[in-house]
């Protein structure tokens, strides 16, 4: 812990003291050093390579413990932070012109602090060191979120995030304190001792609330749709791609030590996660802000990961190793997959919004003509997040279906009902995700511009394109040849959760090999059709003419489908569950030539408005009424002190205190 704080202080001082350009270069060098060192440690653990005795002694003295779970998270964090920093090189310059130089340097410093604190979170087992790293991660991400502090709502979103993260930290602290009995004390390593002697679910619930606030499970998610739109796009990609996954890491780390109540915990987590996934995707469909839409899809994918963890815990409780290992493997693989396609989507969305200066999809259209590479990257990310082949999202969701189907034949009525409902939820989540991204991609990239463009938007710069290409490669590889990643990951997972002696990884290999063959055949057929089309085009003389308009060719850009019209039937269908509405437009009887009117649709997060804001507003109103005692007169304050002393005297006299 001491070494981490020293490193952060030194790098912070150096980065803030350097010039703006030097600060970016020094941040790149610092991140390169950190990524190299942490990745070397992670790969050494994963490939069972011996760590030199001197380095091992330093790590032990620093309280650092790296197992397979930590190693996998380190690689995910490192990959995303590298792509995010490269993206920032091209994304930030237009936004730095109106910002103080010190603030931009603080942004780079916070980016490095965030990376180091995330690595520390997955390496520290001591409760104290873990919470310090957790706090540094929260503060550094807060600084990153409020970079565009001059925009309306940014500071409010940042403070909302900061407050909720500290509430979550208190729950984690309480859980550590309660479970601290034993020789190890306040530590993850002490949980197994505590769980073996006490009921598991109360402390697990405390940990789940604390970590769930970071991850964004339903009822704990309200900070997420506010912070992601407020943050710069590379920060949104990093936060959604990896930072919220540290909440998942915490839940997995606690799950390793569970000794009892696993049946209840597993089934409850499956149901809660299914609700999270459904809520996230249902809310995402109704959003017109592209970054808010992607934020709600993060909630959806956290729900999918939670289903996998619930399956893993349930399988362990019932002694079904196949359900357990495939559930846990699906959860960890989806954690990796989500970091790839969600960062890709945020980077692509950021490229569009930086060119059009709006996040509202209603004001976009036809962008594929101007930004073809960005459009293709967004399309790949859209197919992947929808869980469709031939990309990686399909593989992790397939593992969850595999886990669910593996248990159906052996379950009693109530767990069978839960498994069936979870499966239906996964189907609905996938279908609604396809619907949502069909809307988003078509509105942004196809058709014609819905607003008059002052100048044609140019394709994103080279650093931004490189950052988008980096996640595309593993997205395609995992989708086409999943055996290369699923086999070692299943083997690692069975070892992490102490089931390696019970699980044969070949169980998963045959179905995955069929998937690979199917994907390769599909890709070959599509390639062949494209080649035949090109050959046919060369043989024919091209003729240019207007697009067939079904007998009506007087349409203009304003008569295209809007986001509201695309989802109109859906919005009506879900209105009993999700509050949505439209502005009222009226005309006076004497208004022969009506003036300009504004019509817009909206949706409200009921959980935020009813469960979070209503109690908060009640407290604020009570405090405002209590403020009447703040008169500013010294005599009144002396009187308050005297009344307090009298009250204490009376309570003591009556032996109440």
C-alpha positions as CSV (number, residue, x, y, z in Angstrom):
1,X,0.0,0.0,0.0
2,X,2.9,2.4,0.9
3,X,4.5,1.8,-2.5
4,X,1.3,2.5,-4.4
5,X,0.8,5.8,-2.6
6,X,4.4,6.8,-3.2
7,X,4.1,6.0,-6.9
8,X,0.8,8.0,-7.2
9,X,2.2,11.0,-5.4
10,X,5.4,11.1,-7.5
11,X,3.7,10.6,-10.8
12,X,1.0,13.2,-9.9
13,X,3.6,15.8,-9.0
14,X,5.6,15.1,-12.2
15,X,2.6,15.1,-14.5
16,X,1.2,18.3,-13.0
17,X,4.6,20.1,-13.1
18,X,5.2,19.2,-16.8
19,X,3.9,21.0,-19.8
20,X,0.7,20.0,-21.5
21,X,2.4,18.0,-24.3
22,X,5.0,16.6,-21.9
23,X,2.3,15.5,-19.5
24,X,0.6,13.4,-22.2
25,X,3.9,11.9,-23.2
26,X,4.8,11.1,-19.5
27,X,1.4,9.6,-19.0
28,X,1.9,7.4,-22.0
29,X,5.3,6.2,-20.6
30,X,3.9,5.7,-17.1
31,X,1.0,3.7,-18.4
32,X,3.4,1.7,-20.7
33,X,5.5,0.8,-17.6
34,X,2.5,-0.1,-15.5
35,X,0.9,-2.2,-18.3
36,X,4.1,-4.0,-19.0
37,X,4.8,-4.8,-15.3
38,X,1.3,-5.9,-14.4
39,X,0.8,-7.9,-17.6
40,X,4.1,-9.7,-17.1
41,X,2.9,-10.6,-13.6
42,X,-0.5,-11.7,-14.9
43,X,0.9,-13.8,-17.7
44,X,3.4,-15.4,-15.3
45,X,0.6,-16.5,-13.1
46,X,-1.6,-17.8,-15.9
47,X,1.2,-19.8,-17.6
48,X,2.6,-21.0,-14.2
49,X,5.9,-19.4,-14.7
50,X,8.1,-18.9,-11.7
51,X,8.5,-15.3,-10.5
52,X,12.1,-14.3,-9.5
53,X,12.6,-14.6,-5.7
54,X,13.5,-10.9,-5.3
55,X,10.4,-9.7,-7.0
56,X,8.2,-12.2,-5.2
57,X,9.6,-11.0,-1.9
58,X,8.8,-7.4,-2.8
59,X,5.2,-8.4,-3.8
60,X,4.7,-10.3,-0.6
61,X,6.0,-7.4,1.6
62,X,3.6,-5.1,-0.3
63,X,0.7,-7.4,0.5
64,X,0.2,-8.2,-3.2
65,X,-1.4,-11.5,-4.1
66,X,-2.0,-12.4,-7.7
67,X,-4.1,-15.5,-8.5
68,X,-5.8,-16.5,-11.8
69,X,-8.9,-14.3,-11.2
70,X,-6.7,-11.3,-10.5
71,X,-4.5,-12.1,-13.6
72,X,-7.5,-12.2,-15.9
73,X,-8.8,-8.9,-14.6
74,X,-5.4,-7.3,-15.0
75,X,-5.2,-8.2,-18.7
76,X,-8.7,-6.9,-19.3
77,X,-7.9,-3.6,-17.5
78,X,-4.6,-3.2,-19.2
79,X,-6.0,-3.8,-22.7
80,X,-8.9,-1.3,-22.2
81,X,-6.7,1.4,-20.6
82,X,-4.3,1.2,-23.6
83,X,-7.0,1.6,-26.2
84,X,-8.7,4.3,-24.1
85,X,-5.5,6.4,-23.9
86,X,-4.7,6.0,-27.6
87,X,-8.3,7.2,-28.3
88,X,-7.8,10.2,-26.0
89,X,-4.8,11.4,-28.1
90,X,-7.2,12.1,-31.0
91,X,-10.3,12.9,-29.0
92,X,-9.1,15.4,-26.3
93,X,-7.4,18.2,-28.3
94,X,-10.6,20.0,-29.4
95,X,-11.8,20.0,-25.8
96,X,-8.6,21.2,-24.3
97,X,-8.6,24.6,-26.0
98,X,-11.1,26.1,-23.6
99,X,-9.8,24.4,-20.5
100,X,-7.0,25.5,-18.1
101,X,-3.7,23.8,-18.9
102,X,-3.5,22.5,-15.3
103,X,-7.0,20.9,-15.6
104,X,-5.9,18.9,-18.7
105,X,-2.7,17.7,-16.9
106,X,-4.8,16.7,-13.9
107,X,-7.0,14.7,-16.3
108,X,-3.9,12.8,-17.5
109,X,-2.7,12.3,-13.9
110,X,-6.2,11.0,-12.9
111,X,-6.1,8.6,-15.9
112,X,-2.9,7.0,-14.6
113,X,-4.2,7.0,-11.0
114,X,-7.3,5.2,-12.1
115,X,-5.3,2.5,-13.9
116,X,-3.0,1.9,-10.9
117,X,-5.8,1.9,-8.4
118,X,-7.8,-0.6,-10.5
119,X,-4.7,-2.9,-10.7
120,X,-4.3,-2.5,-6.9
121,X,-7.9,-3.4,-6.3
122,X,-7.5,-6.8,-7.9
123,X,-4.1,-7.5,-6.2
124,X,-4.8,-6.5,-2.5
125,X,-6.4,-9.0,-0.2
126,X,-6.1,-6.9,3.0
127,X,-9.4,-5.1,3.7
128,X,-7.6,-1.9,4.6
129,X,-5.4,-1.8,1.5
130,X,-8.3,-2.8,-0.7
131,X,-10.5,0.0,0.5
132,X,-7.8,2.6,0.1
133,X,-7.2,1.5,-3.5
134,X,-11.0,1.5,-4.0
135,X,-11.2,5.1,-2.7
136,X,-8.4,6.2,-5.0
137,X,-10.2,4.6,-7.9
138,X,-13.4,6.5,-7.0
139,X,-11.7,9.9,-6.6
140,X,-9.6,9.6,-9.8
141,X,-12.7,8.5,-11.8
142,X,-14.6,11.4,-10.4
143,X,-12.0,13.8,-11.7
144,X,-12.2,12.2,-15.1
145,X,-16.0,12.3,-15.2
146,X,-16.1,16.1,-14.5
147,X,-13.5,17.0,-17.1
148,X,-16.1,19.0,-19.1
149,X,-17.2,20.8,-15.9
150,X,-18.5,23.8,-17.9
151,X,-21.3,21.7,-19.4
152,X,-24.7,21.7,-17.8
153,X,-25.3,18.8,-15.4
154,X,-21.7,17.5,-15.5
155,X,-20.8,18.5,-11.9
156,X,-24.1,17.2,-10.6
157,X,-23.6,13.9,-12.3
158,X,-20.0,13.7,-10.9
159,X,-21.2,14.5,-7.3
160,X,-24.0,12.0,-7.6
161,X,-21.5,9.4,-8.6
162,X,-19.1,10.3,-5.9
163,X,-21.7,10.2,-3.1
164,X,-23.1,6.8,-4.3
165,X,-19.6,5.3,-4.5
166,X,-18.9,6.3,-0.9
167,X,-22.2,4.8,0.2
168,X,-21.1,1.6,-1.5
169,X,-17.7,1.7,0.2
170,X,-19.5,1.9,3.6
171,X,-21.4,-1.3,2.9
172,X,-18.1,-3.0,1.9
173,X,-16.4,-1.7,5.1
174,X,-19.3,-2.9,7.3
175,X,-19.1,-6.4,5.6
176,X,-15.3,-6.5,6.3
177,X,-15.7,-5.5,9.9
178,X,-18.5,-8.0,10.6
179,X,-16.4,-10.8,9.0
180,X,-13.1,-9.8,10.6
181,X,-13.1,-12.5,13.4
182,X,-10.3,-15.0,13.0
183,X,-6.5,-14.9,12.7
184,X,-6.4,-13.1,9.4
185,X,-8.8,-10.3,10.4
186,X,-10.1,-7.7,7.9
187,X,-9.3,-9.5,4.7
188,X,-10.8,-11.4,1.8
189,X,-8.7,-14.4,3.0
190,X,-10.7,-14.4,6.3
191,X,-14.0,-14.8,4.6
192,X,-13.8,-18.6,4.3
193,X,-13.2,-18.8,8.1
194,X,-16.1,-16.5,8.9
195,X,-18.5,-18.2,6.4
196,X,-17.8,-21.6,7.8
197,X,-19.0,-20.5,11.2
198,X,-21.9,-18.1,10.4
199,X,-24.8,-17.7,8.1
200,X,-23.4,-16.5,4.7
201,X,-26.2,-14.5,3.1
202,X,-26.2,-11.4,5.5
203,X,-22.5,-10.6,4.9
204,X,-22.8,-11.6,1.2
205,X,-25.7,-9.1,0.9
206,X,-23.6,-6.3,2.4
207,X,-20.8,-7.1,0.0
208,X,-23.3,-7.3,-2.9
209,X,-24.8,-3.9,-2.2
210,X,-21.4,-2.3,-2.0
211,X,-20.0,-4.0,-5.1
212,X,-23.4,-3.8,-6.9
213,X,-23.3,0.0,-6.6
214,X,-20.1,0.0,-8.6
215,X,-21.3,-2.6,-11.1
216,X,-24.7,-1.0,-11.7
217,X,-27.3,-3.7,-10.7
218,X,-30.9,-2.6,-10.7
219,X,-31.9,-0.3,-7.8
220,X,-28.1,0.4,-7.4
221,X,-27.6,1.8,-11.0
222,X,-28.9,5.4,-10.8
223,X,-25.4,7.0,-11.0
224,X,-24.5,5.2,-14.2
225,X,-26.8,6.7,-16.8
226,X,-25.8,10.2,-15.5
227,X,-22.1,9.8,-15.2
228,X,-21.4,8.1,-18.6
229,X,-23.0,10.8,-20.8
230,X,-21.2,13.5,-18.7
231,X,-17.7,11.9,-19.0
232,X,-15.5,12.2,-22.1
233,X,-16.0,9.3,-24.5
234,X,-12.7,7.6,-23.7
235,X,-13.4,7.8,-20.0
236,X,-16.9,6.4,-20.6
237,X,-15.3,3.5,-22.5
238,X,-12.9,2.8,-19.7
239,X,-15.5,3.1,-16.9
240,X,-18.0,1.0,-18.7
241,X,-15.5,-1.4,-20.1
242,X,-13.5,-2.2,-17.0
243,X,-14.2,0.0,-13.9
244,X,-17.7,-1.2,-13.3
245,X,-16.4,-4.8,-13.7
246,X,-14.4,-4.3,-10.5
247,X,-17.8,-4.6,-8.8
248,X,-18.2,-7.9,-10.5
249,X,-14.6,-8.9,-9.4
250,X,-15.6,-8.1,-5.8
251,X,-18.7,-10.4,-6.0
252,X,-16.6,-13.2,-7.6
253,X,-13.9,-12.8,-4.9
254,X,-16.5,-13.1,-2.2
255,X,-18.3,-16.0,-4.0
256,X,-15.0,-18.1,-3.9
257,X,-15.2,-18.2,-0.1
258,X,-19.0,-19.1,0.3
259,X,-19.6,-22.1,2.5
260,X,-23.4,-22.0,3.0
261,X,-26.7,-20.5,1.9
262,X,-25.5,-20.9,-1.7
263,X,-28.8,-22.3,-2.9
264,X,-30.6,-19.2,-1.8
265,X,-27.8,-16.8,-2.9
266,X,-27.5,-18.4,-6.3
267,X,-31.2,-18.4,-7.2
268,X,-31.7,-14.9,-5.7
269,X,-28.8,-13.6,-7.8
270,X,-30.2,-15.2,-11.0
271,X,-33.6,-13.6,-10.5
272,X,-32.1,-10.2,-9.5
273,X,-29.7,-10.2,-12.5
274,X,-32.4,-11.2,-14.9
275,X,-34.4,-8.2,-13.8
276,X,-31.3,-6.0,-14.1
277,X,-30.7,-7.2,-17.7
278,X,-34.4,-6.7,-18.7
279,X,-34.6,-3.3,-17.1
280,X,-31.4,-2.1,-18.7
281,X,-32.3,-3.0,-22.2
282,X,-35.9,-1.9,-21.9
283,X,-34.7,1.6,-20.7
284,X,-32.0,1.7,-23.4
285,X,-34.5,1.4,-26.3
286,X,-36.3,4.6,-25.2
287,X,-33.2,6.7,-25.0
288,X,-32.4,9.4,-27.7
289,X,-29.0,10.3,-26.1
290,X,-26.5,7.8,-27.6
291,X,-24.2,7.7,-24.6
292,X,-27.1,7.4,-22.1
293,X,-28.4,4.5,-24.3
294,X,-25.0,2.8,-24.1
295,X,-25.0,3.4,-20.3
296,X,-28.2,1.5,-19.9
297,X,-26.8,-1.3,-22.0
298,X,-24.0,-1.6,-19.5
299,X,-26.7,-2.3,-16.9
300,X,-28.1,-4.9,-19.2
301,X,-24.8,-6.6,-19.6
302,X,-24.1,-6.5,-15.9
303,X,-27.3,-8.4,-15.5
304,X,-26.1,-11.0,-18.0
305,X,-22.8,-11.4,-16.0
306,X,-24.8,-11.6,-12.8
307,X,-26.9,-14.5,-14.2
308,X,-23.6,-16.4,-14.9
309,X,-22.4,-15.8,-11.3
310,X,-25.8,-16.9,-9.9
311,X,-25.6,-20.1,-12.0
312,X,-22.1,-20.7,-10.7
313,X,-23.1,-20.4,-7.1
314,X,-26.2,-22.5,-7.6
315,X,-24.3,-25.2,-9.4
316,X,-21.8,-25.4,-6.5
317,X,-24.7,-25.6,-4.0
318,X,-26.3,-28.5,-5.8
319,X,-23.1,-30.3,-6.7
320,X,-23.6,-29.9,-10.4
321,X,-20.1,-29.0,-11.6
322,X,-21.2,-28.5,-15.3
323,X,-23.7,-25.8,-14.3
324,X,-21.2,-24.2,-12.0
325,X,-18.2,-24.0,-14.2
326,X,-20.0,-23.1,-17.4
327,X,-21.9,-20.4,-15.5
328,X,-18.8,-18.9,-13.9
329,X,-16.9,-19.2,-17.3
330,X,-19.7,-17.5,-19.1
331,X,-19.7,-14.7,-16.5
332,X,-15.9,-14.1,-16.7
333,X,-15.9,-14.4,-20.5
334,X,-18.8,-11.9,-20.8
335,X,-16.8,-9.6,-18.5
336,X,-14.0,-9.7,-21.1
337,X,-16.4,-9.5,-24.1
338,X,-18.3,-6.5,-22.7
339,X,-15.0,-4.6,-22.1
340,X,-14.2,-5.1,-25.8
341,X,-17.5,-4.3,-27.5
342,X,-18.6,-1.6,-25.1
343,X,-15.4,0.4,-25.3
344,X,-15.6,0.0,-29.1
345,X,-19.2,1.4,-29.1
346,X,-18.3,4.3,-26.8
347,X,-15.3,5.1,-28.9
348,X,-17.4,5.0,-32.1
349,X,-20.2,7.1,-30.6
350,X,-17.6,9.6,-29.3
351,X,-16.2,10.0,-32.9
352,X,-19.7,10.8,-34.2
353,X,-20.6,13.2,-31.4
354,X,-17.3,15.0,-31.6
355,X,-18.0,15.7,-35.3
356,X,-21.7,16.6,-35.0
357,X,-21.5,18.2,-31.6
358,X,-24.7,16.5,-30.4
359,X,-25.5,13.2,-28.6
360,X,-29.1,13.2,-29.8
361,X,-29.7,10.5,-32.4
362,X,-32.8,12.4,-33.7
363,X,-30.3,15.0,-35.1
364,X,-28.1,12.5,-36.9
365,X,-28.4,10.4,-40.1
366,X,-26.5,9.4,-43.1
367,X,-23.1,9.5,-41.3
368,X,-21.9,6.3,-42.9
369,X,-21.2,8.3,-46.1
370,X,-18.8,10.5,-44.2
371,X,-17.4,8.1,-41.6
372,X,-17.3,4.6,-43.1
373,X,-14.7,3.1,-40.8
374,X,-16.5,4.4,-37.7
375,X,-19.8,3.1,-39.0
376,X,-18.2,-0.4,-39.6
377,X,-16.7,-0.4,-36.1
378,X,-20.1,0.6,-34.5
379,X,-21.8,-2.1,-36.6
380,X,-19.4,-4.8,-35.3
381,X,-19.9,-3.6,-31.7
382,X,-23.7,-3.6,-32.2
383,X,-23.7,-7.2,-33.5
384,X,-21.4,-8.3,-30.7
385,X,-23.4,-6.7,-27.9
386,X,-26.6,-8.1,-29.3
387,X,-25.1,-11.6,-28.9
388,X,-25.2,-12.5,-32.6
389,X,-22.7,-14.6,-34.4
390,X,-20.0,-14.4,-35.6
391,X,-18.7,-12.2,-32.8
392,X,-17.7,-12.7,-29.2
393,X,-21.0,-11.7,-27.4
394,X,-22.6,-14.8,-28.9
395,X,-20.0,-17.1,-27.3
396,X,-20.4,-15.9,-23.7
397,X,-24.2,-15.9,-23.9
398,X,-24.1,-19.4,-25.5
399,X,-22.2,-20.6,-22.4
400,X,-24.9,-19.2,-20.1
401,X,-27.6,-21.0,-22.2
402,X,-25.5,-24.2,-22.0
403,X,-25.4,-23.9,-18.2
404,X,-29.1,-23.3,-18.0
405,X,-30.0,-26.2,-20.3
406,X,-27.6,-28.5,-18.4
407,X,-29.6,-28.2,-15.2
408,X,-33.2,-28.3,-16.6
409,X,-33.5,-32.1,-16.7
410,X,-32.4,-32.6,-13.0
411,X,-34.2,-29.8,-11.2
412,X,-37.2,-29.8,-8.9
413,X,-40.2,-27.5,-9.6
414,X,-39.1,-24.2,-8.0
415,X,-35.5,-24.1,-9.3
416,X,-36.8,-25.4,-12.7
417,X,-39.2,-22.4,-12.7
418,X,-36.3,-20.0,-11.9
419,X,-34.1,-21.5,-14.6
420,X,-37.0,-21.3,-17.2
421,X,-37.7,-17.7,-16.3
422,X,-34.0,-16.8,-16.5
423,X,-33.8,-18.4,-19.9
424,X,-36.8,-16.5,-21.1
425,X,-35.2,-13.3,-19.7
426,X,-32.0,-14.0,-21.7
427,X,-34.0,-14.5,-24.9
428,X,-35.9,-11.3,-24.3
429,X,-32.7,-9.4,-23.5
430,X,-31.1,-10.6,-26.7
431,X,-34.1,-9.8,-28.9
432,X,-34.6,-6.4,-27.4
433,X,-30.8,-5.6,-27.8
434,X,-31.1,-6.5,-31.5
435,X,-34.1,-4.2,-31.8
436,X,-32.3,-1.4,-30.0
437,X,-29.2,-1.4,-32.1
438,X,-31.1,-1.8,-35.3
439,X,-32.7,1.5,-34.4
440,X,-29.5,3.2,-33.3
441,X,-27.3,2.1,-36.3
442,X,-30.0,2.9,-38.9
443,X,-30.8,6.3,-37.4
444,X,-27.2,7.4,-37.0
445,X,-25.5,6.0,-40.0
446,X,-28.1,5.2,-42.7
447,X,-30.5,7.5,-44.6
448,X,-29.9,11.2,-44.9
449,X,-28.8,13.8,-42.4
450,X,-31.8,15.0,-40.4
451,X,-30.3,18.4,-39.8
452,X,-28.5,20.6,-42.3
453,X,-24.8,20.0,-41.9
454,X,-22.7,23.2,-41.9
455,X,-19.8,21.1,-43.2
456,X,-19.4,17.4,-44.0
457,X,-18.2,15.5,-40.9
458,X,-14.7,14.0,-41.5
459,X,-13.7,10.5,-40.5
460,X,-12.1,10.2,-37.1
461,X,-8.3,10.8,-36.8
462,X,-5.8,8.0,-36.9
463,X,-5.4,7.5,-33.1
464,X,-9.1,7.2,-32.7
465,X,-9.3,4.6,-35.5
466,X,-6.4,2.6,-34.1
467,X,-8.2,2.6,-30.7
468,X,-11.3,1.2,-32.4
469,X,-9.3,-1.4,-34.3
470,X,-7.7,-2.8,-31.2
471,X,-10.9,-4.4,-29.7
472,X,-12.2,-5.4,-33.1
473,X,-9.4,-8.1,-33.4
474,X,-10.3,-10.1,-30.2
475,X,-14.0,-9.6,-30.9
476,X,-13.6,-11.4,-34.2
477,X,-11.1,-14.0,-32.9
478,X,-13.3,-15.0,-29.9
479,X,-16.4,-15.3,-32.1
480,X,-14.7,-17.3,-34.9
481,X,-12.4,-19.6,-32.9
482,X,-13.9,-19.6,-29.4
483,X,-12.1,-22.8,-28.4
484,X,-8.8,-20.9,-28.1
485,X,-10.3,-18.7,-25.3
486,X,-13.0,-20.9,-23.7
487,X,-11.0,-24.0,-23.1
488,X,-8.2,-22.3,-21.0
489,X,-10.7,-20.0,-19.4
490,X,-12.9,-22.9,-18.3
491,X,-9.9,-24.7,-17.0
492,X,-8.9,-21.5,-15.0
493,X,-12.4,-21.1,-13.7
494,X,-12.7,-24.6,-12.4
495,X,-9.4,-24.1,-10.6
496,X,-10.4,-20.7,-9.2
497,X,-13.6,-22.2,-7.7
498,X,-11.9,-25.4,-6.5
499,X,-13.6,-27.7,-9.0
500,X,-10.8,-28.6,-11.4
501,X,-10.8,-32.2,-10.2
502,X,-14.5,-32.6,-11.1
503,X,-14.7,-30.8,-14.5
504,X,-13.6,-32.0,-17.9
505,X,-13.1,-29.1,-20.3
506,X,-13.7,-31.4,-23.3
507,X,-17.4,-31.2,-22.4
508,X,-17.5,-27.8,-24.0
509,X,-15.1,-28.3,-26.9
510,X,-17.4,-30.3,-29.3
511,X,-20.2,-27.7,-29.4
512,X,-17.7,-24.9,-29.7
513,X,-15.9,-26.6,-32.6
514,X,-19.3,-26.9,-34.4
515,X,-19.9,-23.2,-33.8
516,X,-16.5,-22.4,-35.4
517,X,-17.3,-24.6,-38.4
518,X,-20.6,-22.9,-38.8
519,X,-19.1,-19.4,-38.5
520,X,-16.4,-20.2,-41.0
521,X,-18.9,-21.6,-43.5
522,X,-21.2,-18.6,-43.1
523,X,-18.2,-16.2,-43.6
524,X,-17.1,-18.2,-46.6
525,X,-20.6,-18.1,-48.2
526,X,-20.9,-14.3,-47.6
527,X,-17.4,-13.7,-49.1
528,X,-18.3,-15.8,-52.1
529,X,-21.5,-13.9,-52.7
530,X,-19.6,-10.6,-52.4
531,X,-17.0,-11.8,-55.0
532,X,-19.7,-13.0,-57.4
533,X,-21.5,-9.7,-57.0
534,X,-18.3,-7.7,-57.8
535,X,-17.7,-10.0,-60.9
536,X,-21.2,-9.4,-62.1
537,X,-20.9,-5.7,-61.6
538,X,-17.8,-5.6,-63.7
539,X,-19.6,-7.3,-66.6
540,X,-22.5,-4.8,-66.6
541,X,-22.5,-1.2,-67.5
542,X,-23.4,0.8,-64.3
543,X,-26.5,2.9,-64.6
544,X,-27.1,5.8,-62.2
545,X,-30.6,6.9,-61.3
546,X,-32.9,7.8,-58.5
547,X,-33.7,5.2,-55.8
548,X,-37.1,3.6,-56.4
549,X,-39.5,5.4,-54.1
550,X,-42.5,3.0,-54.2
551,X,-44.4,5.5,-56.4
552,X,-43.7,8.5,-54.1
553,X,-40.4,10.3,-54.5
554,X,-41.2,13.7,-52.9
555,X,-39.8,12.7,-49.5
556,X,-37.2,14.7,-47.7
557,X,-34.8,14.1,-44.8
558,X,-37.5,15.2,-42.3
559,X,-39.8,12.4,-43.4
560,X,-37.5,9.7,-42.3
561,X,-38.1,7.4,-39.4
562,X,-37.2,9.1,-36.1
563,X,-36.2,7.3,-32.9
564,X,-39.6,8.0,-31.4
565,X,-41.5,6.6,-34.4
566,X,-39.2,3.6,-34.5
567,X,-40.1,2.7,-30.9
568,X,-43.6,4.0,-30.8
569,X,-45.4,0.6,-30.6
570,X,-42.8,-0.6,-28.1
571,X,-43.2,2.5,-25.9
572,X,-46.9,2.0,-25.8
573,X,-46.5,-1.7,-24.9
574,X,-44.1,-1.0,-21.9
575,X,-45.8,2.1,-20.6
576,X,-47.3,0.2,-17.6
577,X,-43.7,-0.7,-16.6
578,X,-41.6,2.2,-17.8
579,X,-42.9,5.7,-17.7
580,X,-42.7,7.5,-21.0
581,X,-44.6,10.3,-22.7
582,X,-44.6,13.1,-25.2
583,X,-44.9,16.9,-25.1
584,X,-48.3,18.4,-25.7
585,X,-48.7,20.5,-28.9
586,X,-51.7,22.8,-29.1
587,X,-52.9,25.5,-31.5
588,X,-55.1,28.6,-30.9
589,X,-58.3,28.9,-33.0
590,X,-57.2,32.2,-34.4
591,X,-53.8,31.0,-35.3
592,X,-54.2,30.8,-39.1
593,X,-50.5,30.3,-39.8
594,X,-49.2,28.3,-36.9
595,X,-45.7,29.2,-35.6
596,X,-42.9,26.8,-34.9
597,X,-43.6,24.1,-32.3
598,X,-41.4,21.7,-30.5
599,X,-42.4,18.1,-30.1
600,X,-40.4,15.6,-28.1
601,X,-40.8,12.3,-26.4
602,X,-39.2,11.3,-23.0
603,X,-38.8,8.4,-20.7
604,X,-38.2,8.4,-16.9
605,X,-36.2,6.0,-14.8
606,X,-38.9,5.2,-12.2
607,X,-36.4,3.8,-9.8
608,X,-34.4,7.0,-9.8
609,X,-37.4,9.3,-9.6
610,X,-39.4,7.3,-7.1
611,X,-36.9,5.5,-4.9
612,X,-33.9,7.8,-5.0
613,X,-35.0,11.3,-5.7
614,X,-38.3,11.4,-3.8
615,X,-36.7,10.5,-0.4
616,X,-33.7,12.8,-1.2
617,X,-36.1,15.7,-2.0
618,X,-38.0,15.0,1.3
619,X,-34.7,15.3,3.3
620,X,-33.8,18.4,1.4
621,X,-37.1,20.0,2.2
622,X,-36.8,19.1,5.9
623,X,-33.3,20.6,6.0
624,X,-34.6,23.8,4.3
625,X,-37.3,24.1,7.0
626,X,-34.7,23.5,9.7
627,X,-32.6,26.2,8.3
628,X,-34.9,28.7,9.9
629,X,-32.9,28.3,13.1
630,X,-29.8,29.7,11.3
631,X,-30.5,33.3,12.2
632,X,-27.0,34.5,12.2
633,X,-27.4,36.1,15.6
634,X,-24.9,35.1,18.3
635,X,-27.5,35.2,21.1
636,X,-29.6,32.5,19.4
637,X,-26.6,30.2,19.1
638,X,-25.7,30.6,22.8
639,X,-29.4,29.8,23.6
640,X,-29.2,26.6,21.5
641,X,-26.1,25.5,23.5
642,X,-27.9,26.2,26.8
643,X,-31.0,24.3,25.7
644,X,-28.8,21.4,24.7
645,X,-27.1,21.3,28.2
646,X,-30.5,21.5,29.9
647,X,-31.7,18.6,27.7
648,X,-28.6,16.5,28.6
649,X,-29.1,17.3,32.4
650,X,-32.8,16.2,32.3
651,X,-32.0,13.0,30.4
652,X,-29.3,12.2,33.0
653,X,-31.6,13.0,35.9
654,X,-34.2,10.7,34.5
655,X,-31.5,8.0,34.0
656,X,-32.3,7.8,30.3
657,X,-28.7,8.4,29.3
